[in-house]
Amino acid sequence: MSPCCPPGRAPWRQLAPVLLAGLGMALLQQLLLAKRPPRLLELQQAAASSGPAALNLSFSRPMDRASVEEASALSPALRFSIQGKANPLLLLPEAGQRITAPLAVRLAGHDRRGLALPAGVWHWDPRLLLVAVVPVEGGEQVQLRQPDGRWIPLSPVWAAIPELVPLGDGSGLGLVSRNGAGAHQVWRLSLDRDSLSRSDRNLGQVRRKRLERFGRRALLFAHLSTNRFGDLLVQAGGTTPESDRVMIWKRNGHRQDLDLEPSGPVSLLPQGGAAVVPEQDGLSLRSLPPRQPLRQVLPGSRDLSSFCPVAGRALLLRHWPDFRRSLEIVEPGRAPRALWLGEEALVASACSRGGERIWALLIEGIGRPTLTVLALDRQGKELGRQRLEGWELEPGTGLHYDPTGDRLLLALRPLPPPGSESVSSETPGTGLPPKLARARPALIDADTLQLTLLERPVRRVRWLPAG
């Protein structure tokens, strides 16, 4: 009688060929993978703090950084470097270069095994786009200015749009609408740009995807703020007592109430995780959930003026007892440092990178106030000064910097001539009483401070980041 194996088990001699075949297939697969050339998996716009037009590059294999930098090129030609260890890498155009057209990047090089990356060309447009609240028949509407100068509508027409905030990741807009009865409502308008990984199309074509309403109840007021992740902070008050609330409306749609009692507008930190909260005894930096509660207070009569792209840098407006004002820069681990001190009213500011260049908008005078743009370096040294004769800042707007075009954006309204009223182009022939002239988008060269006006009536203007 021949020996019998236990039930349900095959003899080891029968299993051996199966095991050897599996081992052989695994070795063959490893050999094939070892000879497979590296692939580009993803191109993604880097954070604004990395610099204009910076790209994150993800590959299927660790790359030889020097070979990628040597073999790659940008068109139109821009000086750039490739940073990082192996994977991912960062393509970083050199600072100070203006981007006036869509870019094409030709990526090449080899990985650490010496295998070549198949050369390819990818197109994208890192330029910021101008969005504005435009007066139209029946009220106001958000419109976007394409690089070719065409204006396209993005929103419905409401009686008024008192606030417009482009989301920090370029994915859309936060809006506050007001109806004829004065009731406010908050909206989130999602926009769609073509994917960076598509090599056959250019970025820059923007289309509306979805309009979401924050809630059904009417609001008395609403203030918005955003961070670079596309989260939207909504600070609003309703018609009933104790209906004020501060909430984060996250990019994924989740909403979270914040336990804050601010004395003014709350602003999200661009890098996320915290907010600047005005309080009775100064400004506080408050951590946000899910982080552990943390509160740091900066005492004194100060207002947040603007954030710089590099994390931890901000510009503050300080009010002094003798009615003077100063512009201060805040940097991590350092006390606020004064850059400018004067008697003029400082109404807006902007800065590049970590504060290497700073611009302030000043108003002087009472009867016919004079508007001045002041340029400073990070030590407070004056780099330039330009008086904007005959113009005033549109109320409720600010100063916004575009690092890709090295220019500033604001909305200016012409002052009426002395002893007369300015009449808008819409007034003649209407039989209506004279109106103040409409504000227009204004672009200021960040180096020369030269002013260029666009032919479009506006209420608000902002830059929409490349997403």
Backbone torsions as a table, in degrees:
resi	resn	phi	psi	omega
1	MET	NA	132.0	-179.5
2	SER	-80.7	147.2	-180.0
3	PRO	-63.5	151.8	-177.8
4	CYS	-120.1	138.9	177.8
5	CYS	-82.5	157.5	179.7
6	PRO	-59.1	147.8	-179.0
7	PRO	-58.7	139.8	177.0
8	GLY	82.8	0.2	-179.1
9	ARG	-119.2	139.8	175.2
10	ALA	-95.2	146.2	176.7
11	PRO	-59.5	149.8	-176.5
12	TRP	-61.8	-27.3	179.5
13	ARG	-67.2	-29.1	178.2
14	GLN	-78.2	-29.3	-179.7
15	LEU	-79.9	-27.7	-174.5
16	ALA	-56.0	-48.9	179.4
17	PRO	-59.6	-36.4	179.7
18	VAL	-65.7	-43.7	179.7
19	LEU	-65.2	-41.3	179.3
20	LEU	-65.3	-38.8	178.7
21	ALA	-64.7	-41.0	178.8
22	GLY	-64.9	-41.0	178.3
23	LEU	-64.3	-39.8	178.5
24	GLY	-64.3	-41.3	178.2
25	MET	-63.7	-39.2	179.2
26	ALA	-65.2	-41.6	178.7
27	LEU	-65.2	-40.0	178.9
28	LEU	-64.3	-40.1	178.9
29	GLN	-64.0	-41.3	178.4
30	GLN	-63.6	-39.5	178.5
31	LEU	-64.6	-41.6	179.1
32	LEU	-65.2	-41.8	178.7
33	LEU	-65.3	-35.7	-179.9
34	ALA	-65.5	-28.0	179.6
35	LYS	-95.8	-2.6	-178.8
36	ARG	-77.2	131.2	-178.6
37	PRO	-69.3	157.0	178.8
38	PRO	-68.4	155.9	179.3
39	ARG	-128.6	148.4	171.6
40	LEU	-81.6	121.7	-178.3
41	LEU	-91.4	-36.6	-174.8
42	GLU	-160.8	140.3	165.8
43	LEU	-113.9	132.0	-177.6
44	GLN	-141.7	136.0	177.5
45	GLN	-58.7	129.8	179.9
46	ALA	-79.9	166.9	179.1
47	ALA	-61.3	152.7	-177.9
48	ALA	-59.1	-28.3	-179.5
49	SER	-66.8	-18.5	177.6
50	SER	-77.1	-18.4	-178.7
51	GLY	118.5	161.2	-178.8
52	PRO	-65.4	137.7	175.5
53	ALA	67.7	16.5	177.5
54	ALA	-72.4	141.8	-178.1
55	LEU	-125.9	135.6	169.5
56	ASN	-87.1	129.3	-178.1
57	LEU	-115.5	122.9	178.0
58	SER	-114.5	133.1	-176.4
59	PHE	-121.7	164.8	178.4
60	SER	-79.9	-16.2	-179.4
61	ARG	-137.3	156.2	172.0
62	PRO	-61.5	132.3	-174.4
63	MET	-104.1	157.6	170.7
64	ASP	-84.4	105.8	-171.4
65	ARG	-58.5	-44.8	-177.0
66	ALA	-62.0	-37.5	-179.2
67	SER	-69.6	-36.0	177.6
68	VAL	-65.8	-42.5	179.5
69	GLU	-64.6	-39.4	-177.5
70	GLU	-72.7	-36.1	-172.4
71	ALA	-93.2	-11.3	-176.4
72	SER	-93.7	163.2	-178.1
73	ALA	-154.1	154.0	175.4
74	LEU	-112.5	144.7	175.8
75	SER	-138.0	127.5	-4.6
76	PRO	-55.2	152.2	-171.9
77	ALA	-62.1	125.4	174.1
78	LEU	-134.5	143.5	173.9
79	ARG	-73.0	135.3	-177.8
80	PHE	-151.6	167.1	174.1
81	SER	-133.2	158.4	173.9
82	ILE	-109.2	121.7	-177.4
83	GLN	-116.5	156.3	-178.4
84	GLY	122.2	174.8	-178.2
85	LYS	-92.1	-56.6	-176.7
86	ALA	-151.8	-46.4	-177.9
87	ASN	-167.9	120.1	2.4
88	PRO	-79.0	171.4	175.8
89	LEU	-120.6	162.4	179.9
90	LEU	-122.5	119.6	173.3
91	LEU	-88.7	118.3	-171.2
92	LEU	-126.5	103.1	174.2
93	PRO	-60.9	146.3	-179.2
94	GLU	-66.9	142.0	-177.7
95	ALA	-66.4	153.1	176.4
96	GLY	92.0	-0.8	179.5
97	GLN	-98.5	136.8	-179.1
98	ARG	-93.8	136.6	-179.5
99	ILE	-105.1	112.6	-174.4
100	THR	-112.3	2.1	-178.7
101	ALA	-153.2	162.6	173.7
102	PRO	-57.0	150.1	-176.9
103	LEU	-107.9	150.8	171.6
104	ALA	-124.1	132.1	177.8
105	VAL	-113.8	127.7	173.8
106	ARG	-101.1	112.4	-178.8
107	LEU	-99.3	132.9	176.2
108	ALA	-150.4	-174.3	-177.5
109	GLY	123.6	-167.6	179.7
110	HIS	-142.5	163.4	180.0
111	ASP	-87.8	-175.3	-175.6
112	ARG	-70.5	-12.5	176.1
113	ARG	-88.9	-6.3	-177.9
114	GLY	90.8	3.6	179.0
115	LEU	-82.8	136.5	-173.1
116	ALA	-77.1	141.4	171.0
117	LEU	-79.1	124.5	177.3
118	PRO	-57.2	122.5	-176.1
119	ALA	-64.0	141.0	177.7
120	GLY	-152.2	161.6	-179.5
121	VAL	-120.8	130.9	178.6
122	TRP	-124.1	142.4	-176.0
123	HIS	-113.8	141.3	171.7
124	TRP	-159.1	160.5	-178.8
125	ASP	-121.3	101.7	-177.5
126	PRO	-83.9	-1.1	-176.5
127	ARG	-64.8	142.5	175.0
128	LEU	-75.5	146.3	-179.9
129	LEU	-109.7	144.1	-177.6
130	LEU	-85.9	125.1	172.7
131	VAL	-117.4	146.2	-174.5
132	ALA	-147.8	152.7	167.0
133	VAL	-89.5	119.4	-172.3
134	VAL	-115.3	131.1	173.8
135	PRO	-70.0	129.2	179.9
136	VAL	-134.1	175.1	177.9
137	GLU	-63.2	124.7	-179.5
138	GLY	95.0	-4.4	178.6
139	GLY	148.0	-127.9	-176.5
140	GLU	-135.7	154.1	-176.5
141	GLN	-146.5	145.8	173.8
142	VAL	-83.4	129.0	177.9
143	GLN	-129.9	154.7	-179.1
144	LEU	-118.3	136.4	177.8
145	ARG	-96.1	115.7	177.7
146	GLN	-72.2	158.9	179.4
147	PRO	-56.4	-26.1	179.0
148	ASP	-84.1	4.3	176.9
149	GLY	95.6	-8.5	179.2
150	ARG	-75.0	143.8	176.5
151	TRP	-105.9	132.6	179.6
152	ILE	-125.1	139.6	179.4
153	PRO	-74.7	143.4	178.9
154	LEU	-117.8	-26.3	-172.5
155	SER	-123.7	166.8	168.3
156	PRO	-65.2	173.0	175.5
157	VAL	-94.0	122.4	174.9
158	TRP	-114.6	165.2	178.4
159	ALA	-57.9	-40.7	177.4
160	ALA	-156.3	153.5	176.0
161	ILE	-128.2	88.5	-174.0
162	PRO	-74.5	-13.5	179.8
163	GLU	-146.0	138.6	179.7
164	LEU	-137.1	121.4	-178.6
165	VAL	-131.9	108.9	173.1
166	PRO	-66.6	132.3	178.8
167	LEU	-65.1	144.1	-171.0
168	GLY	-63.5	-22.0	179.4
169	ASP	-96.3	6.4	179.0
170	GLY	76.3	8.6	-174.4
171	SER	-82.5	-7.6	-178.7
172	GLY	169.3	-159.4	-176.2
173	LEU	-134.0	146.7	166.5
174	GLY	-101.0	132.8	-174.8
175	LEU	-130.5	149.4	168.8
176	VAL	-122.3	121.7	177.8
177	SER	-105.6	157.3	176.2
178	ARG	-135.3	132.1	179.3
179	ASN	-90.6	-178.0	-176.4
180	GLY	-65.2	-21.3	179.2
181	ALA	-89.9	0.1	178.6
182	GLY	90.2	3.4	178.7
183	ALA	-80.4	136.1	-177.8
184	HIS	-101.3	156.5	175.3
185	GLN	-147.1	146.0	-179.9
186	VAL	-104.6	137.9	-179.2
187	TRP	-132.6	153.2	172.0
188	ARG	-122.0	118.1	-178.6
189	LEU	-106.2	112.1	179.9
190	SER	-85.3	136.7	178.5
191	LEU	-120.6	157.8	-176.7
192	ASP	-129.2	123.8	171.9
193	ARG	-108.8	153.1	179.3
194	ASP	-62.1	147.1	-176.2
195	SER	-65.6	143.0	177.1
196	LEU	-63.0	-28.0	-175.4
197	SER	-78.9	-6.3	178.5
198	ARG	-83.2	119.8	-175.8
199	SER	-88.9	-6.9	-174.0
200	ASP	-103.1	1.0	-178.9
201	ARG	-139.5	155.0	178.2
202	ASN	-97.6	146.6	171.0
203	LEU	-71.6	165.2	177.8
204	GLY	120.8	-26.3	175.0
205	GLN	-79.4	117.7	-175.5
206	VAL	-115.3	134.7	176.3
207	ARG	-134.7	150.0	-178.8
208	ARG	-74.8	136.3	179.5
209	LYS	-107.2	-49.7	-170.4
210	ARG	-158.2	141.3	176.6
211	LEU	-117.4	114.9	-177.4
212	GLU	-110.8	138.5	179.2
213	ARG	-96.5	138.2	-176.6
214	PHE	-69.8	-39.3	-179.9
215	GLY	-167.3	172.6	-177.4
216	ARG	-90.4	-23.4	-175.2
217	ARG	-78.3	143.8	176.6
218	ALA	-71.6	146.2	-178.4
219	LEU	-116.1	149.4	174.7
220	LEU	-82.8	-32.0	178.4
221	PHE	-156.3	163.3	175.2
222	ALA	-156.8	139.0	175.4
223	HIS	-126.6	140.2	-176.0
224	LEU	-121.8	151.2	173.4
225	SER	-150.7	158.6	-176.9
226	THR	-142.5	165.2	172.2
227	ASN	-123.8	179.1	-173.5
228	ARG	-73.4	-6.9	177.0
229	PHE	-90.3	-2.3	-180.0
230	GLY	87.9	8.1	174.4
231	ASP	-73.2	148.9	-178.4
232	LEU	-122.9	121.5	174.7
233	LEU	-90.0	129.3	179.6
234	VAL	-116.1	118.7	177.3
235	GLN	-114.8	111.1	-169.0
236	ALA	-141.5	158.0	176.4
237	GLY	-132.0	136.7	-178.4
238	GLY	-96.4	-168.2	-176.4
239	THR	-89.7	-7.5	-179.1
240	THR	-106.5	154.9	178.8
241	PRO	-58.8	145.1	177.6
242	GLU	57.7	32.4	178.0
243	SER	-97.1	1.0	178.2
244	ASP	-64.7	142.0	179.4
245	ARG	-152.2	154.3	173.8
246	VAL	-124.7	124.6	-173.7
247	MET	-140.6	147.4	172.1
248	ILE	-100.7	126.6	176.1
249	TRP	-104.1	98.7	-170.6
250	LYS	-74.8	163.1	-179.0
251	ARG	-58.1	-35.2	-178.4
252	ASN	-81.7	4.3	178.7
253	GLY	95.9	-15.2	-179.4
254	HIS	-68.6	142.7	179.9
255	ARG	-119.9	140.4	-176.3
256	GLN	-141.0	123.4	176.9
257	ASP	-73.0	145.3	178.2
258	LEU	-113.8	137.5	-179.1
259	ASP	-87.3	78.1	-178.4
260	LEU	-129.5	146.2	173.4
261	GLU	-128.3	74.8	-174.6
262	PRO	-77.6	158.8	174.9
263	SER	-101.4	7.7	-179.7
264	GLY	-168.6	-168.5	-178.1
265	PRO	-66.0	131.8	177.2
266	VAL	-90.3	141.8	-179.4
267	SER	-127.3	128.0	174.7
268	LEU	-70.6	141.6	170.8
269	LEU	-67.7	133.7	-178.4
270	PRO	-54.7	-38.3	-177.3
271	GLN	-79.3	-2.4	176.1
272	GLY	86.5	166.2	173.2
273	GLY	89.1	-9.5	-177.0
274	ALA	-158.7	170.0	179.0
275	ALA	-142.6	150.3	173.7
276	VAL	-93.6	121.6	-173.0
277	VAL	-119.7	118.2	173.5
278	PRO	-68.3	133.5	178.1
279	GLU	-131.5	172.0	-176.5
280	GLN	-63.6	-31.5	-176.2
281	ASP	-103.6	13.8	177.7
282	GLY	142.7	-159.2	176.2
283	LEU	-102.1	138.4	176.7
284	SER	-120.7	147.3	173.0
285	LEU	-103.5	115.6	-175.0
286	ARG	-115.0	128.8	174.8
287	SER	-71.2	153.9	-177.7
288	LEU	-116.4	150.9	177.4
289	PRO	-57.8	145.4	10.4
290	PRO	-89.5	12.4	178.1
291	ARG	-69.6	156.4	176.4
292	GLN	-64.3	140.7	-179.0
293	PRO	-57.3	130.7	179.5
294	LEU	-148.0	133.4	-178.6
295	ARG	-132.6	120.9	175.0
296	GLN	-118.6	130.9	-173.8
297	VAL	-112.6	134.8	171.7
298	LEU	-110.3	103.5	-175.0
299	PRO	-72.7	163.4	177.7
300	GLY	113.8	165.0	-179.9
301	SER	-84.2	89.7	-176.0
302	ARG	-132.3	149.8	172.6
303	ASP	-124.9	145.8	172.0
304	LEU	-71.9	126.3	179.0
305	SER	-95.8	-52.0	179.3
306	SER	-165.9	162.1	174.9
307	PHE	-99.6	151.5	170.3
308	CYS	-95.1	156.0	-179.0
309	PRO	-61.0	-37.2	-179.6
310	VAL	-74.2	134.5	-174.2
311	ALA	-56.8	140.3	174.4
312	GLY	86.9	-2.9	179.9
313	ARG	-106.6	135.5	178.7
314	ALA	-151.7	159.7	176.5
315	LEU	-109.7	133.2	-179.3
316	LEU	-118.5	146.4	171.9
317	LEU	-102.7	121.6	-179.8
318	ARG	-109.3	135.0	178.7
319	HIS	-102.5	129.3	-177.9
320	TRP	-104.1	155.5	-178.3
321	PRO	-59.4	-27.8	-179.2
322	ASP	-88.1	17.1	175.7
323	PHE	73.0	10.1	171.4
324	ARG	-83.1	162.6	176.3
325	ARG	-126.5	154.6	175.1
326	SER	-135.9	150.3	174.7
327	LEU	-104.2	124.7	-176.8
328	GLU	-119.0	149.3	173.0
329	ILE	-110.0	135.8	178.1
330	VAL	-109.0	129.9	178.2
331	GLU	-128.9	152.9	-176.4
332	PRO	-57.2	131.7	175.4
333	GLY	74.9	9.3	-178.3
334	ARG	-131.0	151.4	176.0
335	ALA	-71.4	153.3	177.0
336	PRO	-54.8	139.0	-177.4
337	ARG	-118.9	127.6	-177.5
338	ALA	-73.1	134.2	177.0
339	LEU	-108.4	-28.8	-177.7
340	TRP	-151.2	144.2	177.8
341	LEU	-141.0	128.9	-178.3
342	GLY	-168.3	178.7	-179.5
343	GLU	-94.8	-11.6	178.5
344	GLU	-67.9	157.6	174.5
345	ALA	-82.4	126.3	177.9
346	LEU	-96.9	111.9	-171.7
347	VAL	-103.8	-15.4	-179.8
348	ALA	-165.6	159.6	177.5
349	SER	-152.3	166.0	176.1
350	ALA	-157.2	159.7	178.9
351	CYS	-148.9	159.4	177.6
352	SER	-103.6	147.1	176.2
353	ARG	43.3	-121.5	-178.3
354	GLY	-95.7	18.3	-179.3
355	GLY	102.8	20.0	177.5
356	GLU	-61.3	-36.7	173.1
357	ARG	-130.3	141.4	-175.8
358	ILE	-135.4	139.9	178.6
359	TRP	-124.6	138.1	179.7
360	ALA	-128.1	143.2	178.6
361	LEU	-108.7	118.3	-174.2
362	LEU	-114.6	146.8	174.7
363	ILE	-123.4	131.3	-179.4
364	GLU	-132.0	135.7	179.0
365	GLY	103.3	165.5	-176.7
366	ILE	-117.2	-58.7	-176.1
367	GLY	-60.6	-58.9	174.8
368	ARG	-124.4	84.1	-174.8
369	PRO	-62.5	146.3	179.3
370	THR	-103.4	132.1	-179.5
371	LEU	-99.0	132.1	-177.7
372	THR	-133.4	136.1	172.4
373	VAL	-100.0	126.2	-178.7
374	LEU	-115.5	130.6	177.8
375	ALA	-109.9	132.3	-178.0
376	LEU	-130.5	158.0	168.8
377	ASP	-95.4	-178.6	-173.1
378	ARG	-69.6	-12.0	175.9
379	GLN	-95.2	-3.6	-179.2
380	GLY	94.1	4.6	178.3
381	LYS	-73.3	133.8	-178.5
382	GLU	-72.8	125.6	178.8
383	LEU	-100.8	-21.6	-179.5
384	GLY	-179.4	160.6	-179.6
385	ARG	-149.6	132.1	-178.2
386	GLN	-136.6	121.0	175.8
387	ARG	-83.8	132.7	178.9
388	LEU	-99.9	76.4	-175.3
389	GLU	-63.3	134.4	174.8
390	GLY	82.4	9.7	-177.6
391	TRP	-130.0	151.1	172.2
392	GLU	-131.2	154.1	-178.8
393	LEU	-74.0	133.1	174.5
394	GLU	-61.9	125.8	-178.5
395	PRO	-55.4	139.5	177.4
396	GLY	85.2	0.8	178.6
397	THR	-108.7	172.2	-177.0
398	GLY	-137.1	-154.6	-179.0
399	LEU	-121.5	128.1	-172.2
400	HIS	-132.6	131.4	-174.2
401	TYR	-100.5	136.5	175.9
402	ASP	-110.6	105.9	-178.0
403	PRO	-71.4	-23.1	-179.5
404	THR	-73.0	-35.5	178.6
405	GLY	-105.5	-0.5	-178.6
406	ASP	50.2	59.3	-177.2
407	ARG	-148.3	160.4	-179.8
408	LEU	-110.4	148.5	-179.5
409	LEU	-123.2	135.3	173.4
410	LEU	-155.0	173.5	178.1
411	ALA	-116.7	124.0	-176.4
412	LEU	-118.2	140.0	176.8
413	ARG	-113.4	132.6	179.8
414	PRO	-68.4	137.2	174.3
415	LEU	-73.9	141.7	175.2
416	PRO	-67.1	147.8	177.1
417	PRO	-57.8	150.9	-179.6
418	PRO	-55.5	129.3	177.7
419	GLY	78.9	8.2	179.4
420	SER	-142.5	175.4	178.0
421	GLU	-111.6	144.8	176.3
422	SER	-83.5	132.5	-178.9
423	VAL	-108.2	130.4	179.8
424	SER	-72.5	161.2	-179.5
425	SER	-66.9	-15.4	-179.5
426	GLU	-84.5	-14.9	-172.8
427	THR	-76.2	-46.0	-176.3
428	PRO	-55.4	135.3	176.4
429	GLY	83.0	-4.0	-178.2
430	THR	-93.0	-17.8	-176.5
431	GLY	76.1	4.7	-179.3
432	LEU	-91.6	155.6	177.5
433	PRO	-62.6	156.2	-178.8
434	PRO	-59.1	146.2	177.4
435	LYS	-120.3	158.0	172.6
436	LEU	-64.6	143.8	179.0
437	ALA	-62.9	148.1	-179.7
438	ARG	-70.1	150.2	171.1
439	ALA	-73.0	156.6	179.9
440	ARG	-132.5	151.7	174.3
441	PRO	-65.4	136.0	-179.6
442	ALA	-125.0	131.3	176.5
443	LEU	-110.5	132.3	179.8
444	ILE	-120.8	124.1	175.6
445	ASP	-61.6	125.9	-173.5
446	ALA	-67.9	-22.1	179.0
447	ASP	-92.0	-54.0	-175.4
448	THR	-88.0	-16.1	-176.2
449	LEU	63.3	23.0	177.0
450	GLN	-74.2	138.4	-174.4
451	LEU	-97.4	133.7	173.5
452	THR	-128.9	128.7	-178.4
453	LEU	-106.5	141.5	177.9
454	LEU	-100.9	146.3	-177.7
455	GLU	-85.3	79.7	177.0
456	ARG	-159.0	124.3	174.9
457	PRO	-71.1	135.9	-176.9
458	VAL	-141.4	160.4	171.0
459	ARG	-109.2	-38.2	-180.0
460	ARG	-137.9	150.8	175.4
461	VAL	-140.2	140.6	176.4
462	ARG	-150.7	164.6	173.0
463	TRP	-95.3	134.4	172.2
464	LEU	-95.8	116.8	-179.1
465	PRO	-65.4	154.3	172.3
466	ALA	-72.0	128.6	-176.6
467	GLY	-90.8	NA	NA
